[in-house]
Amino acid sequence: MKVGCRPKRAALCHKLGDDVRGLYYDTMQRAAAATCMALAPAAYYRDDLERTGRAAFRVGDVTFQGLRTIAEYKGATTPEEVQACHARGAARLRDLAATYGGLLCKFGQHVGSLQYVAPDAYTRTLSALRDSQPCSDDGAVRALLDRELGPGAFRDLRPPIASASIAEVRPATLDDGTAVAVKVMHPALEASIACDLYALEVCFALSRLADPRIADDWAWLLPEFRDGVELELDFVNEGATAERAGALLARRHGSRVRVPAVHWSHTTKRVLTMDYVEGHRVDDVDAHARHGVDKRRVGDALVSALADLACEHGLVHADPHGGNQLVEPRGRGDFTLWILDHGLYRNLAPATRRSLCGLWESLATRDFQSATAHAVALNFADDGPRALEVARLLLTATSSRGEAKSLGAKITASDATALRGHVRDLLTENDAAPSSAAAALLARVPRDLLFTMRSASLLRGTHAVLGADRRLRYVRFAEAAARGNALDAAWDARRRADDAALLPRTSPTPSRAATGRATRSTRRRRRRRAGARETKWAGLARRARTALRWLRLRANLAAADMAVARRAPRPDAAPDANVPQKYVASCGGDVAEARRRWDDTRRWRAAERVDGILAEPRPLYGAIRRCYPHYYAGSGRDGQPVYVENVGRVDVDGLAEAGVDADAMLRHYVFLNEWTWRELQPAADGPASYNVTVLDLDGLKLAQCRGVRFDYVKRCAVLARARYPERCGLMVIANAPSWFALVYRFIRPFVAAGTQRKIRVTRSNAETLEALREVADDASIPACYGGLLVGDSDAEKALARFVAT
């Protein structure tokens, strides 16, 4: 082509770029077709010529920019040119979203959230669209509210506090003085919905003419986006889903994770009114620090809540970005996590839910035979080995190549490079291009699974910002999956009946039209017709199955970690004098892992101010000692401390009245450990550096294994293993009830042999006395177990003097 013959054409060719000059005429033909198709919005706005013109320009602009990007991709031949096309295409989509807003902005947000699926340039560039969007005109919003709810629906309607692509949120007050948050659809959005969807459809259709290969790669994206938009545009559906999620979360998480209540008298398809809640964003790390909230506990609560909803109830929150959760500080480090924006949920089909739960649990416990079957059932691939590899890479970022790693192990830079190489090799099998293979994978898996992967991607980002443990995130999903695997087809039938009872009918009767939901009696009738009621014995059997499944998971996780540790090569690094030898021993001689754990412990000690804990005031010390029986007995024959706790005699109500929560109890436990190993027995190594712990379960019932008591014991066990390794020389679980003995017999084969040698489970005081005589004389054994120690021991008197000073 002679560029200099026509200046205008030459300038346009220069604007398109040197790499697409040869495609100039082809692109202009597509643009001409786009211009003709852009006139189609006249069918939507026949009565408004100005709106028709704006819509036609909008469709034409979107279509032309899309075809322009496709033409550039078609002319790109090197990886560098493809990356440049990614950057230009992402910038164009961002500019279109910022210019027109509405569904185009939502589409940009959707593409930007597809981490590990869309190119990095798109996820990086389009992430800016998640920030606040422009608010609507105040007069237009008030007019919409008057049309939907009638004049004077709110006593006080204040300016918006948040605005997104579909709606904005305004604080208001009801006539009875209740503070509420009103989510109002942007008035201009409804007029542009059909236009924006049409523009995207035209763009995808013409891109197929321009380059069928690239268009086919991303054909799945538009239907998925359309499905999500249809859900988010119905605020009655969002309110019903919010009620459902709130009720389910309350069963397991209580006041820790909540959903604001819906005010149905002020809710329609375009307006959603909920309780107004105070708090800061879940990913605001500085706010967590100001209020004394442990950001890692916030991340753990978020993951646990959403994993429970997905694995047990089949409800997947498909848009859990940081702006959709608020943290309300409650003092003394406690908090309530509020889950907001329930417009984009997916109800997993029963078969998909069970397969996903089975896959998560199998991958966590390295049961790759079962994982392969579940991966094939979810259509990750036709052949088992390839399906397993794809599932491992997408869900746990692990691979069969290279060194075996335990669940959630830290990924180094070399590990990340190797994983990317494996993905590239996996997707280019059979001479397929990586983009085509990835698109084929995404097109074949269930649509619900795509939303689940999107949710996991957003959740992973928030979890990383909060600095939470990567392994703990996988373990929480595995625990929820284990509980989900214990639920049978009858549970899924009851879940479907509950959903049908809660959600409104397509044509509500006038008596229910104002509220948009079924009445309570109607919900009961629907459940009875569906056979949704669970009998008492069926409920007990379900809870028993769930408990056993959870115990088996924990045992299998430990067994999988030990198997990986046995296969992992030990580094030949010399012992590090700065790393305590107990850390090296707890890591099986792996000096590098011991150094990592010791560095992590030092960071924990600095963050929790552990070095100064002995000098802290202890206003709750007396209440804890009074309500939670624990004391130091005598010393063992080698000088090791003997410590006794009576878990079954805890006065939970007394602790609550004194303002003692699990965090205060854990702080007290850290204080006791620091006093023991810094004041009572400062030996770093040798027999005296181990303690003897008696965990007395006398009076403990199975129903009491929850709440602050269970939370404290569980967190103490985790903290002792991570921060005070190799300190336990003997653990005597005294007066174990029959149910505990049964459970321990079940999990004992999965416990490491070294740990088994340290544990004694006794059913009577005589057996406890016999166990303690292995390490201590009768003079150091409390009289309640048959020893000779009466009253306070020397160690207990020393602790009393230390606290008094």
N, C-alpha and C positions, 0 to 999 in steps of 0.2 A: 504494500500500500504506500502511495506517495503522500506523506503527511503534510508536506508544505503546500499542496495545491489548494487546500481549503482551510483557512485559519481556524474557523470555528470547530471543524471536525478535528483538526490537529490538537486544539486545546482540550477538547473532550477526551481524546485518546490519551493525552498526557495525564489527565486527571484519573482516568481508569487505571493507568499504570502500564509499564512496558510489558509486563507479563501477560496482559490480556488484549493487546492490540490486535492480534490475529483473530480474536473472537468478537471484535467490535460489532460487525454487522449482525452476527447471530444474537448478540445481547440486545441490540436495538429492536430486532424482530420480537424478541420475548417482551421487551418493554412496551412495544406497540400492543401486543396481546394483553398485557397487564392493564394498559390504559383503557382498552375496550371493556375488560372485565370489571374495571373500577367503576364503570357506570352502573353496575348492578345494584349498588345501594339505593338507587332511585326507587327500587321495589319496596324498600323499607320506609323511605321518607317521601312518598309521592306528594304529600301535602305541604312540604317544606323545601323549597328550592335551595335555600341557604344551607340547610343541614345536608341536603343531597350533595351539594358541591364540596362541603367539608369532608363528608364521608368518602366521596370519590377520590379526593386528593389524599386522604389518609390511606385508603386501600392501594392507590397507585404508588405512593411513596414506600409503603411497606414492601409491596411486591417488587418494585424496582431495586430497592436496597438488597432484598433477598437474592434476586437474580444476579445482581452485580457481584455479590459474595460468591454465589455458585460459579459464576464465570471465572473468578479469580482462582478458586479451588481447581477448576478444570484445567487451567493453564499452569498450575504449580507442578513442578517436576522434581524438586529437591526437598529434603526435610526442612531446610532453612526457609524456602518459599512457603511451604505448608504452615510453618509456625507463624510467618508473617501474615498469612491469610487468616489464621486463628485470631491474631491480635486485631486485625482490621475488622473481621466479622463481629467479634465481641464488642468492639467500640461502636460499630453501627447499631447493633441491637441495644446497647446501653443508651445511645442517643435517641433511638426511636422510643424506647420506654420512657425516657425522661421527657421527651417532647409531647407524647400523646397520653401517657399514663394509662390508667384503666387496666384492661386485660393484657395489653402489651407489656406493661410494667410487671404484671403478675407472671407473664410468660418468661420475661427476663429473669425474675427471681427464681422461677422453677428451673430454668436451665442452669443458673448459677449455683443451685443447691445439689446438682448431680455430680458430686465429687467422685473421682475414680471412674466416671462414665464420660462426661463431657471433657474436652481438652482443658488443660490448666488455664490457658489464657481466658477462656469463657468463665470459669468458676472464679478466677481472680478479679476480672473486670466487672462482672455482673454482681459480685457480692455487695457492691456499693448500693445496689437497689434495695437491699434489706433495710436501709436506714429510713427515717421518717419521710413520708411523701407529703406533697402539698395538701393543705386542708381545703374543704369545699367552702363555697360562699355561705355565710351565716344565714342569710335570708332564704336561700334555697334549702338548707337543712331544716330550718324551722317550718318551711312550707311542707316539706316531706313528712315531718312529724305530725303536723296538723292533719294531713291527708290520711296517715296511717292510724293515728291514735285519737284524733280529734283535738280541738283547741284546748289549751290549758292542761295537758296531760302531766306536765311537770311544773312544780312550784318554782324551781330555779334551775335553769339550763345554762351552764357555764361554757366558756370556750374549750375547744378540744385539747386534750392532753396527749393524744397520740393519733397518728394518721397513717394508714397503710394504703395499699393499692386498691382495695375494695371498699373499705369503710374507715370511719374515724370514730374515736371514742371521746365522749363528753361526760364530765361529771354532772350530776343533777340531783334534785331532791324531790321525792314524792310528796303527795299531800299530807301523809302521816309523818313526815319528817325523816323518812328512811333515805340514807345516802346511797345512790345507785350510780352505776356506770352505764351509759347508753351508747351502744354500738349502732351507728347509723350508716347505711349504705350511701356512698357518694351519689348525690342526685343525678349527676351527669353520666354515671356509669351505666345505668340501665339503658340509656339511649344509645350507648356505643358498644354494648355487648355483642349484638349481632354483627355490627360492622367489623369489630376487631377479630371475631372468630372467622368471619368471611375473609378478611385480609390474610389471616394465617393460612386458611384453606387454599386460597388462590396462590399464595406464595409456595406452599408445599406442592400444589398441583403443577405449577409451571416449572418448579425446580426439577420435577420428574422429566419434563420435556428437555430441559437444559442438560441434565446429567442424571440419568436414572440410577446409576450406581450410588451416588451420594444421597439422593433422595430416598432410596430404599433403605439405606443404612439408618436413617432417622425417621422412618415412617411411623414407628411406634410412639414417637414423642407427642404428636398432636392429639391422638385419642386419649392418651394418659392425662394430658393437660386439660382436655375438655371434660373428662370425668371429674377431675378435681375441682374445676371451676363450678360445675353444676352443684357440687356439694356445698361449696363455700358461699354460693349466692343465696342459699335458703337458710335464713336465720332461725326459723322454727325448727328445722332439722338440727341446727347447731345447738339450740337450747335443749332439745331432747337428748342429744348426745352428751351434753355437759351434765345433765342430771344423771344419766346412766353412768358416766365415768366417775362422777362424784360419789355415787352410792357404792360403786365397786371399790374405789380407793379407800373409802371410810372403813370398810370391813377389815382391811389389813394394816393400813397406815394411820388410822385414827386422825388426830389433829395435825400430824406431821405433814401430810400432803392433802390438800383440799381443793375444791372447785367452788367458785362463787355461786350462790343460789340464784336461780332464774326467777324473775318476776313476770309471770305469764300474762298478767293483765295488761302489761305494757310491752308485749312482744308480738311482732308480726313477721312476715317474710323478709321485710327490709329493715326492721328495728329489733334489736335484742337488748333487753334491760336486765342487768345482773347486779348483785351487791357490789358496792364499791370497796375495794381493799387497798390498804397502804402497803408499800414495800419498794424494794429496788430490784433491778434486773438480776436474773440468776447469774449472769456472767460478769457482774460488776464486782470485781475482786476487791477493789479499794473499799467499797461499801461494806463488804463482808468483814474486812479488817477493822473498820471503824466501829462496827456493832459487836465485835467479838464473836462472830459466827465462823465456825470452821468451814472453809469453802469445800474441803474434801467430803465432809458429811453432807453438804448440800448436793454435790455431784452424785454421791451414793444414793441419796433419797430420790433424786430425779431419775436415775437409771432404774432403781428398784421399782418405782411406781409405774413407769412406762413399760418395763419388761413384764410386770405382773399383768397389766392390761392386755398386752399383746399375746402372751403365752397362755394365760389362764382363761381369758375372756374373748380373745380374738379381736380386740379393739386396738388398732394401730394409729397412734397420733402421728400423722404424716407430715406435720410442720412444727416440730419442737425446737425452733430456733430460740435464741436467748431472749427475744422480746416477748415470747409467749409464756414466760414463767416469771413470777415475782417472789421474792423472799421477804417475809415479814419478820423482823427480829422480835423476840419475845423476852429478852433479858436472860442473863446468865448463860449465854451461848446458845440458847434454844431458839428455834425458828419454826415458822410454818411456810411451806412451799405451796404457792398458789399456781395451779395449772390453768392457763387462759387459752382462749381462741380454740374452740372445739369444732370449727367448721370443716376441717379436712381430716376426717378419720376414715379408715378402711375397716370393714367387718370381714375378717378372714373367713373363708369357707372352712368348715370343720376339717376336711381332709388336708387343706393347706396348713391350718394351725397345728394339727398333729404331726405332719411331716416336718414343719419348721421346728417344733419343739424337739422332736427326735433328732433332727440334724444338729441343733445347738448342743444338746446333751452329749451326743456321740462324739462331736468334735472336741468338746471340753475334756472328755475322759479318754480321748484317743481310741475310741472304739470305731475304727475306720471301716470295718465291715458293715456295721449298721449305718454309719454315716453315708456310705456309698449308696445304699438302698434308698435312703431318704433324699439324697441329692438327685438321683435319677427320677424319683417320684416328683420332685419339684422342677424337672425339666432343665437342669443346669447343662446336661449333655445326654446323648443317647447311650454312650458307653460309660460303664461305671468308673474306671480310673480317671477319665477326663472330668466327669461330673464331680468327683471327689476333689480333684485339684482346684477346679473353679470355685467350689463351695468354700474350701479352706482359704483360698486367697481373698475372696470377697468378705467372708464373715470373721475370720480370725487372723488374717494376714500372716499365715504360715504356709509352708510348702514342704513337700516330701524331699526336696533337694537339700543338700547341705546338712549341717548339724541339726539334730533334733533339739527342739526347744520346748520348755514347759509353757502352759497356757499363759498368755499375757506377758511373756518375757520381753525384756527391753530390746527394741530393734535398733541396731547400730546403723551407721551410714553404709557399711558394706552389706549388711543384711537387706537394707532397703534397695540397694542396687541389684542384689541378687534376685529379690522378689520381682522388681520391675522387669528384669531379664526373663524370668520365668513366665510372667504374664505375656510378654511379647512373644516368647516361643510358643506358649499355649494357644494364643490367638492367631498365630500364623501357620498352624498346622494345615496340611492339605493345600498349601500355597495360597491361603486366603490372606487378604490384606487385614491388618489389625483392626481398622475401623469396621470393615465388613463383618469380621468374626465377632467383634464386640456387639455390633448391632444385631446380629443373628441371635446371640445369646439373650440380649435384652428383649428381643421380639418373641422368644419362645417361652420364657419363664412366665408364671402367672402374674397378671397385672397387680394383684394384691402384693406379691412379693417385691415388685418394683417400688411400691410405696413404702414397704417395710425397709428396703435397702436405703431409700432416701431418708427415712426417719433415722435409721442407724447412723447414716453419714452426718446428719445435723447434730445428733446426740453425741457422736464422737468428738465433734469440734467443741461443743460446750464443755464436755467432760475434760478435754485437754486444757482448756482455758482455766478451769478450776483446779488444775494440778492434781486431780484425783488419780488413784492407782489404776493403771491400765488393766492389770490382771483382775482387779476387783470388779471392773465393768463386765468383763467376760464371765466371771464367776456369778455375778448377779443375774445375768441373762441365762446362764446354765441352771441356776437354782430355780428361776421362774419356769424354765423349760421342763425341769424335772417335775415340778408341781403340775404343769400342764399335761405332761405325759401320764399322770395318774388319773386324769379325768377321762371318762368314757363317753360313748355316743349319747347316753342319756343326759350327760351334762351339756353337751352341745345342743341337744333338743330343748332343754330348759333355757339355755342362753338365747336360742332363736325365739322361743316363746316370750321371754322377757323383752327382747328387742321389739317384737311385734306389738307387745302390750304397751310399750313406752312411746314408740314413734306414732305420729298422727296418721290417720287414714288419708288417702289422696283427696277425698271429698268429705271433709268433716261436717257433721251435722251442726245446725245453728247453735246448739247448746255448747258445743266444743269449739266453735270457730274462733271465739274471742281468745281462748287460751292456746289453741293449736296443739293440744295434747288430749289423750284419752282420760276420762275420769277414772278414779280409783276403782270403782266397782267394775267398770269396763275392763280394766287391766286384769282384775281377778278372774273375770269370766273368760278372758282370752287364755290366761294361764291354765285354767281348769280344762278348757277344750283341748289345749296342747299337751296336757298331762305334765305340767311344769313343776308340780309340787314334789318336793323331795321328802321321803319318809325319814323318820328319826334314824332307823338303822342304816338306811342308805347313806345318810349324811355321816354317820360314824364310820362306816366302811370307807367312804371317800377320804375322810380325814386321816384314817389309818394308812390308806394307800399313799396319800401325799407325804405323810411323815416318813414312811419306809423308803419311798422314792428319794426323798431329800437326803436321808442318811446314806443310802447307797451311793448317791452322787458324791457326797463329801468323801466317802471312802474311796470311790473310784478316782476322784481328783487327786487324792494323796497317792494312790497307787500309780497313777499316770506320771505324777511328778517324780516319784522314786524311780520309775522305769527310765525316764529321760535322764535323771541324774546318774544312773548306773551306766548308761550308754555314752554320756557326754565325756569327751576327753578332758583330762585334768591338765591345766596349764602347768608348765614347768617353772613358773615364777617362784622366786625365793620367798621365804616368809617375810612379811612386812612387820617390822617392829612396831609400827604405829597402829596396827590392827590387833585388837584383843584376840588371843588365841581361842577364846570361846566362840567367836564369830567364825573363825576358820574351821573349828570342829563342827559347828552347826551346818556349815556348807560342804561338809564331806571332804575338806582339804582343798577346795577350790579357792585359791587366794584372791583371784580377781573378783569373784562373786562376794567373798567375805569383805573385801575392800568396799565394794559397792554398797553392801548392807550397812557397813560401819559408817560410811559417808552419809547415807540416808538417815541413820540414827542420830548422827551429829546435827544434821539439819533439823531433825525433829526436836532434839533437845534445845536447840537455839530458839526455834519457833514457839515451843511450849514453855520456855524459861525453866527448864528442869534443873539446871545447875543451881538456881536460887530457890528451889522449892522448899528446902528445909528452913529457910528464913521467912517464909510467907506466913501471914496470919491464917489461922485455921478456925474460923467462927463456927463451922459445921462439924468440927471434929467430935464434940461430945454427942451430938445427935446421931452421927453415923455409928459411933461405938455403942450407943445405947440401942439403936434399932437394928443394927447388923452385927450379930455376935461373931467376933473374931479376936484372937489373942495369940501371943507367943507363949508356947510351952517351954520346956527346958531345951537343952542342946543335945545333939547327937554325940556319939562316942568320938567322932572326929571334929567336934566343935561346930557342926552345921546347925543352923537355926531350925527349930520345929515350929511351924505355924499352923493354926487351926482356924477354919471358917465353918460356920454352921449355916448353910444356905437355906435349909428348911425352916429356920426360926426367924427369918427376916420379917420385921414389922414394916410392911410396905406402906400402910396408911400413916404410920408415924414418920417415915421418911418424907412422904408427901407433905404432911403438915409442917414439917421443919424446913420445907423448901429444898430438899435434897433430891436431885435428879440423877440420871445415870452419868452425866458428865462430872458432877461433883464427886460421885462415888469413884469414878475412874481416876480423878485427880488424887483422891485419897489413896487409892491403890498405888499410884506412882510415888506418892510421898512415903508410903511404907517400904517400897522397894529401895528407894534412895536411902532411907534411914538404915535399912538392914545392911546394905552393901557399902555404905560409907561410914556408919557409926557402929553398928552392932558387930558386923563381921566383914571388915574391909579386905579380906584375902581375895586376891584376883584369881588365883588358881589353887589347885589342890583340893582335897576332900572337904575342907571347911568352906569352900566357895559354892557348895551346892546346898540347897535347902530341902527340908522335908515338909511337905504340905499335906494336911488332913482336910479333905473336903467332905464335911459331914452332911449327908442328905436326909437325916432323920426328920420326919414330918413333912417332907416334900412330896407333893402330889403332882401328877402329870399335868393337871389343869393350871398349876402355878408356874409352869415353865414358859412364862411370857412376861411382858411388861418390863419394869425396871430391874427386876431380879434376873431375868434371863438375859436382858441386854447387858447388864453389868458383867455377868459371868462370861458371856461370849466375848465381849470386848477386852476383858482382862486376859483371856486366853490368847487372843490375837496379839495384844500388846506384849505379853510376856514372851511369846515366841519371836516377835520381831525385834524388841528392844532389850530384852534380858535373856538372850539365848544361853542354853546349856547351864541354867541355874537350878533346874529341878533335878534333884538326886533321887527322890522317891515321892510318888503321889499316891496317897491312900484315900480312896473314895469309900468313906465309912457309912455304915447303915444304909446301903443302897437298897431302894425299894425293888420289888420284883420286876416292875416295868423297865427300870434302868438296867438291871442285870440282863434282861432279855435283849434290850437294844445293844448293850455292849458285846454280848455274845455274837450278835449279828455282824457288827462292824469290826470286831477284833481281828479277823483274818486279814483285813486291809490295812491295819496299823503296822507301822514299821517295827521290826523286831526289837530294835534298841528302845523304842518308846514303850513297847509291851513290857519290857523288863523293869521299867520304872513305875508301872501302874499296878496297884493292888485294889481289887474291888471286894469289899467285905460286907457281909449281911448282918453281922452282930458285933457287939463290943468285944467279945472274946476273939473273934477273927481280927479285929482292928488291933487289939493288944499284941497278938502274935505278929502282925505285919510290922508294927512299930518297934518291936523288940529286935528286928533285924538291924536297926541302925542306932537305937537309943536304949539306955537303961531305964528301969522302972521309975527311978527318981525323976526322970525327965518326961514321963508319960502322964497325961492328966488322969486324975482319979476316975473320971467318968468312963474311961475306957479300961479300967482295971489297974492303972499305974499308981504311983505313990505321990504324984504332984498334986498338992492341995493349995488353993489360993494362987496369988500372982507369982509368976516365975521371975527370976532376976532380969530377964530381957524385958518383961512387961513392966517391971518397976523402972528400968532404965528409960523405956519409952515414955512413961508418965513424967519422969523428971525432965526429959528433953522437951516435951510439949509444954510443961509448966513454965519453963524458962524462955 
